Amino acid sequence: MRRPAKLCAFSLVLVLAFSIFGVMSLKSVAAASPAFGFANYEVARSSDLAHAGVTCPNTGTNCWNWNGEPNIATAPDGTIYATSENTAFNHPSECNDPTGGTISQTLYICGGTGAWKSTDKGNHFTTLTSPNTNFQSGYGITLWGGDTHVAVAPAKNLNGQYNVYVVSLEAAVVGLVGVGESTSQDGGQTWSNNPFAIQFTNPIANPLVEDRPWVAAYGSTEVCISVHEGAVIGDVWCSYDSGLTFTQVGSAFDALHSWLVAETSIPGAIHIDPNTGYMYVPFSGLASATEAANPVEVACGGLTGINCPYKLHTVYMAVSTNGGLTFTDYTVYVNPNNQVNYGSNFLAMAVDRAGNLYEAYSDGVSLFYSYSTDTGQTWHGPYQVNQAPSSWAIEPWLTAGDPGKIDIVWYGTNNCGAAITDADNCQQSATWSVFFAQNRNVFTSPTGFTQQQATGVIHMGPVCLNGSGCQSYRGLFDDFGVTADPTTGMATIVYDNDMHTPSNSNNLPNPDCTSQYTSSSDPAQQNCVHTVIAHQTSGTGVLRKHSFQIIGESLTQESDLAHTDYYVQGQNDGEASIMALSVSLAGVSLPLTFSSALPLQPGATISGQSVISLQTVLLVLGTAYPVGVTATFDDGTTITQPTTVAYTIA
């Protein structure tokens, strides 16, 4: 190694040489990435108060539940919340069925919402009290199902906590369906309820009309709900007092697209960018007013367009830049084949930390996504996501982290049957699992996904995606969820499972699930539905990697006894720019002079030098001294690489 010029007698010279590897093309990253690891386990029942406080997984036998159609959200500090509907069909007391089971056991619907919380990055979840125990019907809506969704505020309230919001359908005035909202301002310990948060404004024309509410949070106290309300799709209601009162602010359809009201999908989940407050609502519909005005199409009608001449072959994003008062509808993708239908699956979306948008959509066989870098005004795509062994992909959900880094999950199978284009027609032998795909640089390689099966078999046979119009049992319901830890970037998935797994201690069957079903009409299938967690334990996340390592060092007294040299070589194997570097030896900070100016961009190298008097650091030959090299990255993250070096004679 070449020595630097001697600066003074008995000085300590410090030289650092860092090489920082740039981000590889995504396809290269995908090929080199380690396999993702997932730990799957069931959460404890949450349909009564007796099981609040149970933490799973554990060594007992109480980690089972009868919940379904779950959702999940994460607080900025990494605390995770999950909710799921009560499906205790055969237990009228826990199902809160006033008919004693007549309705619940016929329609396979119950009231109430289960809730769980993780404070250890998804390794365990603890059962909370039900968010809607104070609703008019006890545990929530009894006759019409739950359709639950959860959101967490991006800013702390006056108690130093992040508000948690849960929405669910609720039986309200004169038997009409409304949307109830519950708020926790203390981390899920207690809930304040607003069972009449949203009530339909025209009950005579459209009784029983509220459907599929979604919730999003902004700031410390603002919460907004989008809901399908009769013939009006995508109404948005907001509260500015943590859910105490709600006001209807607007509709997801703008004036230029009013014709979409007649035939469109039920919108996907509303999102609010935590930095800008912009609101986004994804949906699918017809491509033009001309299609909507076609006499045959008008006579056909219908939300999903399944039996109409034109299917819902166009993907949209509704964007509001004024808090939901008005929306502008932008076209994401028009499939030239007007028989392709994106309306049988909820469209999913995510916003990354830089405000880039991602929208995922399935045609019932293949899963695609598009992205926008200008708040939804223009879009790139579509790009197919699913690959073998997931030849069919339905019910997509996604989450985003740093710019260009996304996770997408879906229910997938490779044996639906030859020429089958509708999951409702899959053969009974079809085996479904949760699939996970990650892209760590969408903008460089939009198709560069690393795909992996995240679970075992969670369902067999057909999957109905027609909601209450299903002819067979809705084994996987309509949606599930994924979230990414904002501190690690690792994923946590919550999903449905209706398999009988008596030998799996982390996935116990509930008492009603006594055997494996043999067909979609077998009552055993209805009895086995439960909510399960898949927590990512290894592999990459959706945050940039902040990392470096010291690969060589020495601390030597030179033969002329005129100076002492400390040399270190380091390697930054992360993906973020370094804004500052500092070094300490034996607890003493050393000033550094670099060969080039900071910041240090990915792919660049640098050398540094520091000189201190031996009067400041007394070194003894043969002694090992602690060294710490600290890198400060462009997002404020700091990492210190500790090491120990022995003082020797050169």
C-alpha positions in Angstrom: 0.0 0.0 0.0 1.3 3.4 -0.9 1.9 5.6 2.1 0.7 9.2 2.3 3.3 12.0 2.8 4.3 12.4 6.4 2.7 15.5 7.8 4.4 15.9 11.2 6.4 13.9 13.7 4.5 11.4 15.8 1.3 11.8 13.9 -1.5 9.3 13.2 -2.5 9.2 9.6 -5.9 7.9 8.7 -6.7 6.9 5.1 -10.1 5.7 4.1 -10.9 4.3 0.7 -14.6 3.6 0.1 -16.1 2.0 -3.1 -19.8 2.3 -3.5 -21.6 0.0 -5.8 -24.3 1.5 -7.9 -27.8 0.0 -8.3 -27.7 -2.8 -10.8 -30.4 -3.3 -13.4 -33.4 -4.8 -11.8 -33.1 -8.0 -13.8 -29.6 -8.5 -12.4 -30.8 -7.8 -8.9 -33.7 -10.2 -9.3 -31.4 -13.0 -10.4 -28.9 -12.4 -7.6 -31.4 -11.7 -4.8 -31.7 -14.3 -2.0 -35.0 -16.2 -1.8 -37.6 -14.5 0.3 -38.4 -16.2 3.6 -42.0 -16.1 5.1 -43.2 -17.3 8.4 -47.0 -18.2 8.3 -49.1 -18.3 11.4 -52.7 -17.9 12.5 -54.0 -15.1 14.8 -56.3 -15.7 17.7 -60.1 -15.4 17.5 -61.5 -11.8 17.8 -65.2 -12.3 17.8 -65.6 -12.0 21.6 -64.0 -10.1 24.4 -62.6 -13.2 26.1 -59.7 -13.5 23.7 -58.4 -10.0 23.7 -54.7 -10.0 24.7 -53.8 -13.4 23.2 -50.5 -13.2 21.3 -49.7 -15.6 18.4 -47.8 -17.6 17.6 -47.5 -19.3 21.0 -47.1 -22.8 22.4 -50.7 -23.2 23.3 -53.8 -24.2 21.3 -55.7 -20.8 21.3 -54.2 -19.4 18.0 -57.2 -20.0 15.8 -60.0 -17.9 14.5 -63.1 -17.7 12.2 -62.4 -14.5 10.4 -62.2 -13.7 6.7 -61.5 -10.9 4.1 -58.7 -9.2 6.1 -56.8 -5.9 5.6 -53.6 -4.5 7.1 -51.9 -1.2 7.7 -48.7 0.1 9.4 -47.9 3.1 11.5 -44.8 5.2 10.8 -43.1 3.6 13.9 -43.5 0.1 12.4 -46.6 -1.0 14.5 -48.8 -3.1 12.4 -52.6 -3.4 12.6 -54.8 -6.0 10.9 -58.6 -6.4 10.7 -60.9 -9.1 9.4 -64.6 -9.9 9.3 -66.3 -12.2 11.7 -67.3 -15.5 10.0 -68.6 -17.5 13.0 -71.5 -18.7 10.9 -72.5 -21.6 13.2 -72.3 -19.6 16.4 -75.3 -17.2 16.6 -74.1 -15.7 19.9 -70.7 -14.7 18.5 -72.1 -14.1 15.0 -74.7 -11.8 16.7 -77.5 -13.3 14.5 -80.9 -12.4 16.0 -82.6 -15.2 14.0 -80.6 -17.8 16.0 -78.6 -18.9 13.0 -81.2 -18.8 10.2 -79.5 -16.0 8.3 -75.9 -16.6 9.2 -75.9 -20.3 8.4 -77.8 -19.7 5.1 -75.9 -16.6 3.8 -72.6 -17.3 5.5 -72.4 -13.8 6.9 -71.8 -12.4 10.4 -71.4 -9.2 12.2 -68.3 -7.7 13.7 -64.7 -7.0 13.0 -61.6 -8.7 14.4 -58.5 -6.6 15.1 -54.9 -7.5 15.9 -51.7 -5.5 16.6 -48.0 -6.3 16.1 -45.3 -4.3 17.9 -42.3 -6.5 16.9 -42.2 -6.1 13.1 -44.9 -8.8 12.4 -43.2 -11.6 14.3 -46.3 -11.8 16.6 -49.8 -10.3 16.6 -51.9 -9.7 19.7 -55.7 -9.8 19.6 -57.4 -6.5 20.3 -61.0 -5.9 21.4 -63.4 -5.6 18.5 -63.4 -2.0 17.1 -67.2 -2.0 16.7 -68.6 -3.6 19.9 -70.7 -0.5 20.5 -72.4 -0.5 17.1 -76.1 -0.8 17.1 -76.0 -4.5 16.3 -73.5 -5.4 18.9 -70.5 -6.5 16.9 -71.4 -4.5 13.9 -73.6 -5.3 10.9 -75.5 -8.6 11.3 -77.4 -9.1 8.1 -75.0 -7.7 5.5 -71.4 -8.6 6.3 -68.5 -6.4 7.4 -66.4 -5.2 4.4 -63.8 -4.0 6.9 -60.8 -1.8 6.2 -58.1 -0.3 8.4 -55.8 2.8 8.1 -53.3 4.4 10.4 -52.6 8.2 10.7 -49.2 9.3 9.4 -48.7 11.9 12.2 -49.1 11.6 16.0 -52.1 12.9 17.9 -51.9 15.0 21.1 -51.4 11.8 23.1 -48.3 11.0 21.1 -50.0 8.1 19.4 -51.0 7.4 15.8 -54.8 7.2 15.3 -56.1 3.9 14.0 -59.3 3.9 11.9 -61.5 0.9 11.1 -64.6 1.0 8.9 -67.3 -1.6 8.5 -70.8 -1.8 7.1 -73.5 -1.3 9.8 -77.2 -1.8 10.1 -78.5 1.7 10.7 -81.9 3.6 10.6 -84.9 1.5 9.4 -82.7 -1.4 8.5 -80.7 0.6 5.9 -77.1 -0.2 5.4 -74.6 2.5 6.4 -70.9 2.7 7.1 -69.7 2.7 10.7 -66.2 4.0 11.7 -64.2 3.3 14.8 -61.2 5.3 16.0 -58.5 4.3 18.5 -56.3 7.1 19.8 -54.3 4.9 22.2 -52.8 2.2 20.0 -55.9 -0.1 19.9 -56.5 -0.3 23.6 -59.9 1.5 23.4 -62.2 2.5 20.5 -64.6 5.4 20.0 -67.4 4.5 17.7 -69.4 6.4 15.1 -71.9 3.8 13.8 -73.6 6.3 11.6 -70.6 7.9 10.0 -72.1 7.6 6.5 -75.8 7.1 5.7 -77.3 6.9 2.3 -79.1 10.1 1.2 -81.8 8.6 -0.9 -83.1 5.5 0.9 -86.5 5.4 -0.9 -84.9 5.0 -4.4 -82.1 2.7 -3.3 -82.6 0.8 0.0 -79.7 -1.3 1.3 -77.1 0.5 -0.8 -73.9 1.2 1.1 -71.2 -1.2 0.0 -67.4 -1.7 0.2 -66.1 1.2 2.3 -62.4 2.0 2.2 -60.6 4.3 4.6 -57.4 6.4 4.4 -55.8 8.8 6.9 -53.9 12.1 6.6 -52.1 14.2 9.2 -53.0 13.5 12.8 -56.8 13.8 12.8 -58.1 13.6 9.2 -59.7 10.4 8.0 -61.6 9.9 4.7 -63.8 7.1 3.5 -64.7 6.2 -0.1 -67.9 4.1 -0.5 -70.0 2.6 -3.3 -73.4 4.2 -2.7 -76.2 2.9 -4.9 -75.8 4.2 -8.4 -73.2 6.7 -7.3 -69.8 5.1 -7.3 -66.9 6.5 -5.3 -68.4 9.0 -2.9 -65.8 10.4 -0.6 -66.6 11.5 3.0 -64.0 13.1 5.3 -63.7 13.8 9.0 -61.3 16.4 10.4 -61.9 15.5 14.1 -60.6 11.9 14.3 -63.9 10.4 13.1 -66.3 12.2 15.3 -68.2 13.8 12.4 -68.1 13.2 8.6 -68.9 15.4 5.7 -69.4 14.3 2.1 -66.8 16.2 0.1 -67.0 14.8 -3.4 -67.3 12.0 -5.9 -64.5 10.2 -7.7 -66.1 10.9 -11.1 -65.5 14.3 -12.7 -67.9 16.1 -15.0 -66.2 14.9 -18.2 -66.7 11.3 -17.1 -70.2 11.4 -15.7 -71.2 8.6 -18.1 -69.0 6.2 -16.0 -71.6 6.3 -13.3 -73.9 4.0 -15.3 -71.4 1.2 -15.6 -68.1 0.9 -13.7 -66.4 -1.3 -11.1 -66.7 -0.7 -7.4 -63.6 1.4 -6.8 -60.6 0.1 -5.0 -59.2 1.5 -1.8 -58.8 5.2 -1.4 -55.2 6.4 -0.7 -53.9 9.8 0.5 -50.3 10.8 -0.1 -49.0 11.6 3.4 -46.7 14.3 2.0 -49.0 16.2 -0.3 -52.5 15.3 0.8 -53.5 14.3 -2.7 -56.3 11.7 -2.8 -56.4 8.7 -5.2 -59.2 6.3 -6.1 -58.6 3.5 -8.6 -61.4 1.9 -10.6 -62.2 0.3 -14.0 -65.0 1.1 -16.5 -66.0 1.5 -20.1 -63.6 3.3 -22.5 -65.9 6.1 -23.8 -69.2 7.8 -23.7 -70.0 6.1 -27.0 -69.7 2.7 -25.4 -71.9 3.8 -22.5 -74.5 5.2 -24.9 -74.8 2.0 -26.9 -78.5 1.0 -26.6 -77.7 -2.7 -25.9 -75.2 -1.6 -23.3 -77.8 0.8 -21.7 -80.4 -2.0 -21.6 -77.8 -4.4 -20.0 -76.5 -2.1 -17.3 -74.8 -3.6 -14.3 -71.9 -2.6 -12.2 -69.3 -5.1 -13.5 -70.5 -5.4 -17.1 -70.1 -9.1 -17.0 -73.1 -9.8 -19.3 -72.9 -6.6 -21.3 -71.6 -6.1 -24.9 -68.7 -4.1 -23.6 -66.7 -5.2 -20.6 -64.9 -2.9 -18.1 -61.7 -2.9 -20.2 -60.4 0.5 -19.1 -58.4 1.3 -16.0 -58.7 4.7 -14.4 -57.3 6.7 -11.5 -59.3 9.5 -9.9 -57.1 12.2 -8.5 -58.0 15.0 -6.1 -55.5 17.8 -5.3 -57.9 19.8 -3.0 -58.8 17.4 -0.3 -61.5 15.4 -2.2 -63.7 18.4 -3.1 -63.2 17.6 -6.8 -61.6 14.8 -8.7 -60.0 14.5 -12.2 -60.2 11.0 -13.8 -57.1 10.0 -15.7 -57.0 7.0 -18.1 -54.3 4.5 -17.0 -54.8 1.9 -19.7 -57.4 1.0 -22.4 -57.3 -2.6 -23.5 -58.2 -2.6 -27.2 -60.1 -5.9 -26.6 -63.4 -4.6 -25.2 -64.2 -8.1 -24.0 -61.5 -8.0 -21.3 -63.0 -7.3 -17.9 -61.0 -5.7 -15.1 -64.1 -5.2 -13.0 -64.3 -8.6 -11.3 -61.3 -7.7 -9.1 -60.8 -4.7 -7.0 -58.1 -2.5 -8.4 -55.2 -1.9 -6.0 -52.8 1.0 -5.8 -49.9 2.3 -3.7 -48.0 5.6 -3.3 -44.2 5.5 -2.7 -42.2 7.9 -0.6 -41.6 10.3 -3.5 -45.3 10.4 -4.6 -45.0 8.0 -7.5 -48.2 6.0 -8.1 -48.7 2.3 -8.9 -51.9 0.6 -9.9 -52.4 -3.2 -10.2 -55.3 -4.9 -12.0 -56.2 -8.4 -13.0 -58.3 -9.6 -16.0 -59.1 -12.8 -14.1 -56.1 -14.7 -15.5 -53.1 -12.4 -15.6 -52.0 -9.6 -13.3 -50.7 -6.3 -14.6 -49.6 -3.0 -13.2 -48.9 0.6 -14.4 -47.0 3.4 -12.8 -47.1 7.2 -12.9 -44.4 9.7 -11.9 -46.6 12.8 -12.3 -49.4 12.3 -9.7 -51.5 10.2 -12.1 -51.6 12.4 -15.1 -49.7 10.1 -17.4 -49.0 6.4 -17.1 -46.5 3.7 -18.1 -47.6 0.2 -18.8 -49.2 -2.2 -18.6 -46.6 -4.7 -17.4 -47.4 -8.3 -16.6 -46.4 -9.4 -13.1 -47.3 -13.1 -12.6 -45.2 -15.8 -14.1 -45.2 -19.6 -13.7 -46.0 -21.3 -11.5 -48.8 -18.7 -11.1 -50.5 -19.0 -14.5 -53.7 -17.4 -13.0 -53.5 -14.4 -10.7 -56.4 -12.7 -9.0 -57.2 -10.2 -6.2 -54.0 -8.2 -6.4 -52.8 -5.9 -3.6 -49.6 -3.9 -3.4 -47.4 -1.7 -1.2 -44.6 0.7 -2.0 -41.5 2.0 -0.2 -38.6 4.1 -1.6 -39.0 5.4 -5.2 -39.4 2.6 -7.7 -39.6 -0.2 -5.1 -42.9 -2.2 -4.8 -44.3 -5.5 -3.4 -47.3 -7.1 -5.1 -49.3 -10.0 -3.7 -52.1 -12.1 -5.2 -53.9 -15.4 -5.1 -52.4 -17.7 -7.7 -52.6 -21.2 -9.2 -51.1 -23.1 -12.1 -53.9 -25.6 -12.6 -57.2 -23.8 -13.0 -57.9 -25.9 -16.1 -57.4 -25.8 -19.8 -58.8 -22.7 -21.6 -60.4 -21.4 -18.3 -60.5 -17.6 -18.2 -62.7 -17.2 -15.2 -61.6 -18.3 -11.7 -65.2 -19.2 -10.9 -65.0 -22.0 -13.4 -61.7 -23.5 -12.2 -61.6 -27.3 -11.7 -61.9 -28.6 -8.1 -58.3 -29.8 -8.2 -57.0 -26.3 -8.6 -54.7 -25.4 -5.7 -54.3 -21.7 -4.7 -51.6 -20.0 -2.8 -50.5 -16.5 -1.9 -47.8 -15.3 -4.3 -45.3 -12.4 -3.6 -43.4 -10.4 -6.2 -40.9 -7.6 -5.6 -39.5 -5.0 -8.0 -36.7 -2.9 -6.6 -36.3 -0.5 -9.6 -39.5 -0.1 -11.5 -38.2 2.8 -13.6 -35.2 1.0 -14.9 -36.7 -2.5 -15.3 -40.5 -2.4 -15.0 -40.8 -6.2 -15.6 -37.9 -7.1 -13.4 -39.8 -8.9 -10.6 -38.5 -11.5 -8.2 -41.5 -13.8 -7.6 -42.0 -16.4 -4.9 -44.8 -18.4 -3.4 -45.3 -17.0 0.1 -47.7 -19.7 1.5 -48.7 -23.3 1.1 -52.1 -24.2 -0.4 -54.8 -22.0 1.1 -57.7 -22.9 -1.1 -58.9 -25.6 -3.6 -61.3 -25.3 -6.5 -63.1 -22.3 -8.1 -62.9 -18.8 -6.7 -65.9 -16.6 -7.2 -65.2 -12.9 -7.8 -68.8 -11.7 -8.3 -69.4 -10.7 -4.7 -72.9 -11.3 -3.5 -73.7 -12.6 -7.0 -71.6 -15.7 -6.5 -73.4 -19.0 -7.2 -70.9 -21.0 -5.1 -69.2 -20.2 -1.8 -66.9 -17.2 -1.8 -63.9 -19.1 -0.5 -61.4 -16.3 -0.7 -63.8 -13.4 -0.5 -62.8 -10.3 -2.5 -59.6 -8.9 -1.1 -56.7 -9.3 1.4 -53.7 -7.1 2.1 -49.9 -6.5 2.3 -47.9 -3.7 4.1 -44.3 -2.8 4.2 -42.5 -1.9 7.5 -41.5 1.8 7.1 -38.3 1.1 9.1 -37.1 -2.1 7.5 -39.0 -2.4 4.2 -40.0 -6.0 5.0 -43.5 -7.2 4.0 -46.3 -8.5 6.2 -49.3 -10.2 4.4 -52.7 -11.0 5.9 -54.8 -13.5 3.9 -57.6 -16.0 3.9 -57.2 -19.7 4.3 -60.0 -22.3 4.2 -57.9 -25.5 4.3 -58.2 -28.0 7.1 -54.7 -28.2 8.6 -54.8 -30.2 11.9 -51.1 -31.0 12.0 -49.9 -27.4 11.8 -49.6 -25.9 15.3 -49.2 -22.4 13.8 -52.4 -22.8 11.7 -54.9 -24.7 13.8 -58.4 -25.4 12.5 -61.3 -23.8 14.4 -63.6 -26.2 16.2 -66.1 -26.2 13.3 -63.4 -27.2 10.8 -63.3 -30.9 11.3 -62.4 -32.2 7.8 -61.1 -31.1 4.4 -63.8 -30.0 2.0 -64.2 -32.0 -1.3 -66.0 -29.4 -3.4 -67.0 -25.8 -3.4 -70.5 -26.7 -2.2 -69.2 -28.8 0.7 -70.2 -27.1 4.0 -66.8 -28.0 5.4 -65.3 -25.2 3.2 -67.5 -22.6 4.9 -66.5 -23.8 8.3 -62.8 -23.6 7.7 -62.3 -20.0 6.8 -59.7 -18.2 8.9 -57.2 -15.3 8.8 -53.5 -16.0 8.6 -50.3 -13.8 8.7 -47.3 -14.3 6.3 -44.4 -12.3 7.7 -41.3 -11.8 5.6 -38.2 -13.0 7.5 -35.5 -12.8 4.9 -34.7 -11.3 1.5 -34.8 -7.7 0.4 -37.4 -5.1 1.3 -38.8 -2.0 -0.5 -36.5 0.4 1.2 -33.1 1.3 -0.2 -30.3 -0.7 1.3 -28.1 1.4 3.7 -25.0 -0.6 4.3 -21.2 -0.7 4.1 -18.5 -2.9 5.4 -14.8 -2.5 6.4 -12.8 -5.0 4.4 -9.3 -4.3 5.6 -7.4 -2.2 8.1 -4.1 -1.7 10.0 -2.6 0.4 12.8 1.2 0.5 12.6 4.2 2.2 14.0 6.5 2.9 11.1 10.2 1.8 11.2 11.5 5.4 11.4 9.4 6.0 14.5 8.4 9.3 13.1 4.7 8.6 12.7 1.9 6.0 13.2 -0.4 5.1 10.4 -4.0 3.8 10.5 -5.4 2.5 7.2 -8.8 1.3 6.5 -10.5 0.1 3.3 -14.3 0.0 3.2 -17.0 -0.9 0.8 -20.5 0.7 0.7 -22.8 -2.0 -0.6 -25.9 0.1 -0.2 -28.1 2.0 -2.6 -28.2 5.5 -1.0 -25.8 8.4 -1.4 -23.5 9.2 1.5 -23.6 12.8 2.7 -21.0 12.5 5.4 -18.3 10.2 6.8 -16.7 10.3 10.2 -14.2 8.1 12.1 -13.4 7.6 15.7 -10.4 5.9 17.2 -10.6 4.8 20.9 -13.5 7.2 21.3 -11.7 10.2 19.8 -13.2 11.8 16.7 -10.8 12.3 13.8 -11.2 15.2 11.4 -11.1 14.0 7.8 -9.9 15.5 4.6 -11.3 13.8 1.5 -9.9 13.5 -2.0 -13.2 14.6 -3.5 -16.3 16.5 -2.3 -19.3 14.9 -0.7 -22.0 13.7 -1.2 -20.7 10.4 -2.5 -23.0 9.1 -5.2 -23.7 5.4 -5.7 -20.9 3.9 -7.7 -18.3 6.5 -6.6 -15.2 5.9 -4.5 -13.3 8.2 -2.1 -10.2 8.4 0.1 -9.8 10.4 3.2 -7.0 11.4 5.6 -6.8 12.5 9.2 -3.9 13.6 11.3 -3.9 13.7 15.1 -1.2 14.3 17.7 -0.1 11.3 19.8 -0.7 13.6 22.7 -4.4 13.2 21.9 -4.4 9.5 21.5 -1.8 7.5 23.5 -1.1 4.3 21.6 0.6 1.3 23.2 2.1 -1.4 21.0 0.3 -4.7 21.1 -2.9 -3.1 22.3 -6.2 -3.5 20.3 -8.2 -0.3 19.9 -11.9 0.2 18.9 -12.6 2.0 15.7 -16.0 3.2 14.4 -16.7 4.5 10.9 -20.1 6.3 10.5 -21.8 7.0 7.3 -24.7 9.4 7.1 -27.0 8.8 4.1 -29.2 11.2 2.1 -32.4 10.4 4.1 -30.7 11.0 7.5 -30.0 7.3 8.2 -26.7 6.7 9.9 -24.8 3.4 10.2 -21.7 2.9 12.2 -19.4 0.0 11.3 -17.5 -1.0 14.5 -14.2 -2.8 14.4 -11.1 -3.5 16.5 -7.5 -3.0 15.3 -4.3 -3.9 17.0 -1.4 -1.5 17.2 1.7 -3.2 15.7 5.1 -2.4 14.3 5.2 -2.1 10.5 
